[in-house]
Amino acid sequence: MQSNLPLEGKTIILTGTSKTTTIIDDITALGGQAVIAPLIETCELIDRNDDERLEVARQFEWLIFTSQNAVDAFASKMQRFNLSTENFQVKIASIGSKTTSALENLGFHVSFMPSIFSADVFVQEFPSVVGSNSTCLFIRGEKAKQTLKEGLPFKLAEWTVYETIERHDQKLVIMDCIRRNSDVTVIFASPSAVDVYAEDVASVIGWETARLAAIGHITEAAILHYGATVDVMPNVYTMQAVIEEITKVGERK
């Protein structure tokens, strides 16, 4: 009896950090095979002056988060110095549903989100809700783009709280998976993962051996930079939206 599950016969490789693996159950329920092959990991940057930095952060009117990793690193620092969200009388700006959920789970109220989960849209919409004398602190990773700093019409303070570590131990897993399966989609959620894939995998077996899915136009641009084709790019920048789009894509000819 033939299955009617939309991902039947499809293999989906997740190249992001371990936090992206929450989508595995959804892929399996739709009949697909999920393969975890993280090409990057994140690690909190710990400084002996983190307690002082937290105190400074409490003085800003706005804290800006653009990734769940930044939220997690910030939360770790709060926990280490016995601080709760009640100690922060600040407004929170967030990009992305995962980032917002992580902030809300921590106990913060998110006061601003852009209409589209994009830094480009953020710099267009955020100034309209910020006073001319407001102070803003961007809680970021070391590889964060300069879009906010260069695009906002006021001075933006920054605090780098985590670093991205490339993982080159997954290349054989990915290449073996692509070679063994006829219908494979590789999902990228960051330019960093694209760069590792380009170096470790595409340089050996090419870009055309699997479908390529991007979450966000920045990641899409990273793939296009290598001359590859982006097969899946949802309008909503979430993992769930990517999976929905994959179910609509026919087998590669």
C-alpha positions as CSV (number, residue, x, y, z in Angstrom):
1,M,0.0,0.0,0.0
2,Q,1.4,3.3,-1.0
3,S,1.9,5.9,1.7
4,N,0.3,9.4,1.3
5,L,2.8,11.0,3.7
6,P,4.2,14.1,1.9
7,L,7.8,13.4,2.9
8,E,7.8,9.7,2.2
9,G,11.1,8.8,0.5
10,K,12.7,12.1,1.3
11,T,15.8,12.6,3.4
12,I,16.4,15.9,5.1
13,I,19.8,16.9,6.5
14,L,19.9,19.4,9.3
15,T,23.2,21.3,9.3
16,G,22.5,23.8,12.1
17,T,23.3,23.6,15.8
18,S,21.7,21.0,18.0
19,K,18.8,23.4,18.8
20,T,17.4,22.8,15.3
21,T,16.8,19.2,16.0
22,T,13.4,19.9,17.6
23,I,12.0,19.6,14.1
24,I,12.9,15.9,13.8
25,D,9.6,14.7,15.1
26,D,7.7,16.8,12.6
27,I,9.8,15.4,9.7
28,T,9.3,11.8,10.9
29,A,5.6,12.3,11.3
30,L,5.4,13.4,7.7
31,G,7.2,10.2,6.5
32,G,10.7,11.7,6.0
33,Q,14.1,10.7,7.3
34,A,15.9,13.3,9.3
35,V,19.7,13.3,9.6
36,I,21.5,15.4,12.1
37,A,24.8,16.7,10.8
38,P,25.6,20.0,12.6
39,L,28.3,22.0,10.7
40,I,28.5,24.6,13.4
41,E,28.2,24.8,17.2
42,T,28.0,27.8,19.4
43,C,29.8,28.4,22.7
44,E,29.2,31.2,25.3
45,L,32.1,33.7,25.6
46,I,32.9,34.0,29.3
47,D,34.7,37.1,30.6
48,R,35.8,37.9,34.1
49,N,33.9,41.2,33.8
50,D,30.6,39.7,32.8
51,D,29.0,40.8,36.1
52,E,30.0,44.4,35.3
53,R,28.7,44.0,31.7
54,L,25.4,42.7,33.0
55,E,25.1,45.7,35.3
56,V,25.8,48.0,32.3
57,A,23.2,46.1,30.2
58,R,20.6,46.9,32.9
59,Q,21.1,50.6,32.2
60,F,20.0,50.4,28.6
61,E,16.4,51.2,27.5
62,W,16.4,48.4,24.8
63,L,18.2,45.1,24.5
64,I,18.2,43.6,21.0
65,F,18.4,39.9,20.3
66,T,18.5,38.4,16.8
67,S,19.2,34.7,17.6
68,Q,18.3,32.0,20.1
69,N,22.0,31.4,20.7
70,A,22.4,35.0,22.0
71,V,19.4,34.5,24.3
72,D,20.9,31.3,25.7
73,A,24.3,32.8,26.3
74,F,22.8,35.9,28.0
75,A,20.6,33.6,30.1
76,S,23.6,31.6,31.2
77,K,25.3,34.8,32.4
78,M,22.2,35.9,34.2
79,Q,22.0,32.5,36.0
80,R,25.7,32.6,36.9
81,F,25.2,35.9,38.7
82,N,21.8,35.1,40.2
83,L,19.9,37.6,38.1
84,S,16.3,37.2,36.9
85,T,14.3,39.1,34.3
86,E,12.9,41.2,37.2
87,N,16.3,42.7,37.6
88,F,16.1,44.1,34.0
89,Q,13.8,47.1,33.6
90,V,14.4,47.2,29.9
91,K,12.5,46.8,26.7
92,I,13.2,43.8,24.4
93,A,13.5,43.8,20.6
94,S,13.7,40.4,18.9
95,I,14.0,39.0,15.4
96,G,12.6,35.5,14.8
97,S,10.0,33.3,16.4
98,K,12.6,31.0,18.0
99,T,14.4,34.0,19.5
100,T,11.2,35.4,20.8
101,S,10.1,32.1,22.3
102,A,13.4,31.8,24.1
103,L,13.1,35.3,25.5
104,E,9.6,34.7,26.7
105,N,10.5,31.4,28.2
106,L,13.2,33.2,30.1
107,G,10.6,35.6,31.4
108,F,11.1,38.7,29.2
109,H,8.3,40.5,27.5
110,V,9.2,41.2,23.8
111,S,8.1,44.8,23.0
112,F,9.1,44.8,19.3
113,M,9.4,42.3,16.4
114,P,9.7,43.3,12.8
115,S,6.9,42.3,10.4
116,I,9.4,40.0,8.6
117,F,12.1,38.1,10.5
118,S,14.9,40.0,8.8
119,A,17.6,42.3,10.0
120,D,17.0,44.5,6.9
121,V,13.4,44.9,7.8
122,F,14.3,45.4,11.5
123,V,16.5,48.5,10.7
124,Q,13.6,49.9,8.6
125,E,10.9,49.5,11.3
126,F,12.6,49.7,14.6
127,P,13.5,53.4,14.6
128,S,9.8,54.3,14.5
129,V,9.3,52.8,18.0
130,V,12.5,54.1,19.5
131,G,12.9,57.6,21.0
132,S,15.6,59.8,19.7
133,N,17.4,59.6,23.0
134,S,16.9,55.9,23.6
135,T,19.9,53.7,24.3
136,C,20.1,50.3,22.7
137,L,22.4,47.3,23.3
138,F,22.7,44.5,20.7
139,I,23.4,41.1,22.3
140,R,25.2,39.3,19.5
141,G,27.4,36.5,18.3
142,E,30.9,37.2,17.0
143,K,29.9,36.5,13.4
144,A,26.8,38.7,13.4
145,K,26.5,40.8,10.3
146,Q,26.9,44.6,10.5
147,T,23.3,45.2,9.2
148,L,22.0,46.6,12.5
149,K,25.0,48.7,13.3
150,E,25.3,50.2,9.8
151,G,21.5,50.4,9.1
152,L,20.1,52.0,12.3
153,P,20.1,55.8,12.3
154,F,21.6,56.0,15.8
155,K,24.6,54.7,17.7
156,L,24.2,51.1,18.7
157,A,26.2,49.5,21.5
158,E,27.1,45.8,21.2
159,W,28.0,42.9,23.5
160,T,29.4,39.7,21.9
161,V,28.2,36.9,24.1
162,Y,28.9,33.8,22.0
163,E,31.2,32.4,19.3
164,T,30.5,30.1,16.4
165,I,32.7,27.0,16.1
166,E,33.0,25.2,12.7
167,R,32.6,21.4,12.8
168,H,34.4,19.5,10.1
169,D,33.7,16.1,11.5
170,Q,30.3,15.8,9.7
171,K,31.4,15.8,6.1
172,L,31.6,12.0,5.7
173,V,28.1,11.6,7.3
174,I,26.6,14.1,4.9
175,M,28.4,12.8,1.8
176,D,27.4,9.2,2.6
177,C,23.8,10.2,3.2
178,I,23.6,12.0,-0.2
179,R,25.2,9.1,-2.0
180,R,22.9,6.5,-0.5
181,N,19.6,8.4,-0.9
182,S,18.0,9.7,-4.1
183,D,16.0,12.5,-2.8
184,V,18.0,14.6,-0.3
185,T,17.4,18.2,0.9
186,V,20.1,20.0,2.9
187,I,18.8,22.8,5.2
188,F,21.0,25.7,6.1
189,A,20.1,28.3,8.8
190,S,23.3,30.4,8.7
191,P,26.0,31.5,6.3
192,S,28.5,29.8,8.6
193,A,27.0,26.4,7.9
194,V,27.0,27.2,4.2
195,D,30.7,28.0,4.3
196,V,31.6,24.7,6.0
197,Y,29.5,22.7,3.6
198,A,31.2,24.5,0.7
199,E,34.6,23.6,2.0
200,D,34.0,20.0,3.2
201,V,31.2,18.6,1.0
202,A,30.5,20.7,-2.2
203,S,34.2,20.8,-3.0
204,V,34.1,17.0,-3.2
205,I,30.7,16.0,-4.6
206,G,29.4,19.3,-5.9
207,W,26.4,21.4,-5.0
208,E,23.9,19.8,-7.4
209,T,23.8,16.4,-5.7
210,A,21.1,17.6,-3.2
211,R,18.4,20.2,-3.0
212,L,19.5,23.2,-1.0
213,A,17.1,25.0,1.5
214,A,17.8,28.3,3.1
215,I,16.2,29.9,6.1
216,G,16.5,33.7,5.5
217,H,17.8,35.8,2.7
218,I,21.2,36.2,4.2
219,T,21.7,32.4,4.2
220,E,20.3,32.3,0.7
221,A,22.8,34.9,-0.4
222,A,25.6,32.8,1.0
223,I,24.6,29.8,-1.1
224,L,24.2,32.0,-4.2
225,H,27.7,33.3,-3.6
226,Y,29.1,29.9,-4.4
227,G,27.1,29.7,-7.7
228,A,24.7,27.2,-6.3
229,T,20.9,27.1,-6.7
230,V,18.6,27.6,-3.8
231,D,15.7,25.2,-4.2
232,V,13.7,26.0,-1.1
233,M,13.3,29.4,0.4
234,P,10.1,30.2,2.4
235,N,8.7,33.6,2.9
236,V,8.6,33.0,6.7
237,Y,12.0,32.4,8.1
238,T,11.4,29.4,10.3
239,M,12.3,25.7,10.2
240,Q,8.6,24.7,10.1
241,A,8.1,26.9,7.0
242,V,11.1,25.2,5.3
243,I,9.6,21.8,5.9
244,E,6.3,22.9,4.5
245,E,8.0,24.1,1.4
246,I,10.0,20.9,1.0
247,T,6.7,18.9,1.0
248,K,5.7,20.8,-2.1
249,V,8.9,20.3,-4.1
250,G,8.9,17.4,-6.5
251,E,11.9,15.0,-6.9
252,R,15.0,16.5,-8.6
253,K,15.2,15.4,-12.2
